[in-house]
């Protein structure tokens, strides 16, 4: 499949543009009888998939894709997500199991955080601590914004950054960089997004999730909990009543 998304660069085009354009695509080796050509009516600002025949790979293992524009309009394709080649790699069930396994890794880490906190805190406080860690992990967008802007105080709306950093800004940037590096270890996976878009959750991603989330981060919290629990005074011995 050829997945594409484009923007019509005319002065009348908007993100709600519902016009359709005849788009000519050619896939395969150039000037070869094996190349495949088609014209499809397509709408801008919408991801669309085009089914192409197999065996269009050239001798070097590349798939050549050419878009032929014979119109007066100008079209823009973002190379990050505007043009992709998709191929079948496996069934949905195995992919679904791998995605669920990564979610269970996150749940296992959250359980390790709760058990670790309960080893030196009371149960209500440990529950709030685990919730705080969960909220912190979901706040990577705020961390990224603080790092990019250079602090937490007033931002220059023209440049989008803080021109004169205060000591608070410098300290906050250092703290948020450290927190983001830690949360990226856990959040460096997107199984839900991959499953919803029909992408493959690779075995390498699953193994990396087990090692980073369960073994490394979960092991650190488990070690902290065991250390605190073995040094915690479980009960006080009171003198017997006469």
N, C-alpha and C positions, 0 to 999 in steps of 0.2 A: 504494500500500500504506500502511496505517496500522500503524506499529510502536509497540508499547506495552509497558510493564513497570510493574507496580504492587506494592504491599506491603499485605497484609491487616493492619490495625492492631488486631486482637483480642489479648487476653491469652494466647491459646493458640497464636498464630501464631509460627513460627520461620522461619529461612532455608531449612530443609529441609521446609517446609510443602508437602505434595503434594495438598492439597484443591483442588477445582475449584469455581469460582463462576460462576453465569450472569451474564454482563456484557452490558448493553444499550448499544449504540453507535448514535448518529445522526450522519450526515455529510451536509453540504449546507446550503443556506440554511434558516433557521428558518421554520417554518410554510409551507413550499413543497412542492408536489407532487414536486419534483425531489429532495428529501432522501431519503436511504437509511438504513434502519434494520435492525439485525440483533441477535440475541442469540446469544452464543458462550460456551461453557464455557471458562474460562481459569484458569490456575494462577499463583499469585503468585510473585514473585522470578524470573520467567523472561521473557526478551524474546520476544514473539510478533508475528507479522505478519498483518494482516487485509487481504485483497484487497477493494478498494472499487471501485465502478463509476467510469468517467470522467465528465467534464462535471459535476462537483459544485462548481465554483468559482463564487462569486457575482460580482456586477457589478463589485465593487471589486478582484477578483483574489485574494480570500481563500477559504480552505477552512475552514468552521466544523465543529468536531468537538465533540460533546456526549456525555458519559457520564451515563447515568441510573441512579442507585442506588436501587433499591426494596427493598433488603434491610436487615437489622439490623446488618450488618457495615460497618466503615469502611475505605475504601481510600485509599491515598496514592500519588500519581503525582509522581515527581521531574521537574520541568520541564527539567532538564539532559539527561536521557536516558530519561525515562519516557514521552514522547509525541513521535512524529516522523511526518512525512508524507514518504514516499519515492515517487519517480517515475522511470521509465526515462529515462535520458539518453544511453545508447549501449551498444555491445556490450562483451563482456568482453575481446576481444583488444586493442583500442586502449587500454583501461584498463590491461591487463596490461603492455603495452609502455611506457606512461607510468610505471608503478610501477617497472619494471626500469630505466628511464632514471635515476630518482632514486637507485636503488641503485648504478648505475654512477657517478653523481656522487660518492657517498660513497667508492667504491673509487678513483676518480681522485684525490680528496683524500688518501686514505691513501697512494697511490703518490707523490704530490707530497711528502708528509711524509717518506717513506722516502728519496727521492732528495735532498731538501734536507738531511736529516741525514747522508747518506753523503758530501756534499760537504765536510764538515769533521770527520767522525768515521769511525772504522774501520767495516767492514761489520758485525761482531757488535754493536758499540755502537749503530750506526744502527738495526739491527733491534730492539734492546731499546727504543730511543727511540720508534720508530714504535708498538711494542706499548704503551708507556706512554701515548702520546697517545690510542690507541684505548681503553684502559681508562679514561682520564680522561673521554673522551666518553661512556662508559657509566655514569659515576658521578654523573649529574645528580641522582639521588634523594638521595644522601648530601649533595650540595651544598645542595639545597633544605632538607633537614632541619637542617643546620647554620645556615642563614640564618634559618629559622623559629624555631629554639630560641635563637638569639642567641649561639652559640659552640660550643666543643668540650668544655668542662669539665662538671662535675656539673649535671644538669638537675633542677629541682623537678618531681616526679612529679604534683603537684596542678595546677600551671599549665602544665606541658609546656614551660617556658622557663627560661632561666638568670636568676635574680634579681639576682645580683651579678656583673657581667662583669669579667673580668680583662683586662689588656692583650693576652694571648694570644687571648682570645675576640674582642676588637675587631678585631685584625689578621686573624684567621681569617675573620671575617664579610666584611671588605672584600675579601680575596683570593678567597673563594669566590663572592662576588657578581660580581667581574670574570670569573672563569673560567666561571661559569654564563651570563653574557651572551655570551661567546664561543661556548660550546658550543650555546647556543640558536640561534645563526645556522645551525649545521650540523644540529642535531637538531629543527628546527622543522617537520619533515615526518614523516608516518607512513604510507608507502605500503603496508607489509605489513598494518597494521591495517585500512586502507581496503579493500584487496583482499579480505582474509578476511571482512569484514563486508558486502561487496557495494556499497561506496560508490565514488563517482567520484573518481579522481585528476585534478584539474582541470589544464587547460593552464597556468593562472596559477601553480599550485603547481610544475609542472615548470619553467617559466621562472624562477621565484624560486629553485628549487634550483640551476639552472645558474648563475645570477648570484651567489648567496650562497656556494654550496659550491665551485664550480669557479673562477669568475672572481675573487671576492674572496679567500676563504680559500686556495684553491689557488694563486692568483696571488701572494699574500703569501709562502707557503712557497717557491714557485718563484723569486721575486725574492731571497729570503734565500739560497737555494741557489746561484743564479748569482753573487751578491755574494761569498759565501765561496769559491766555486770559482775565480773569477777572481783571487783574492788568495792562493790556496793554492800553496805551493811543491811542485810536482809531482815534482821530482827534484833530486838534488844532483850536482854535477859533481865527480868525484874526479880527482885527478891521475893521469896515465898512469904505468904501471910502466916503469922504465928498462931 
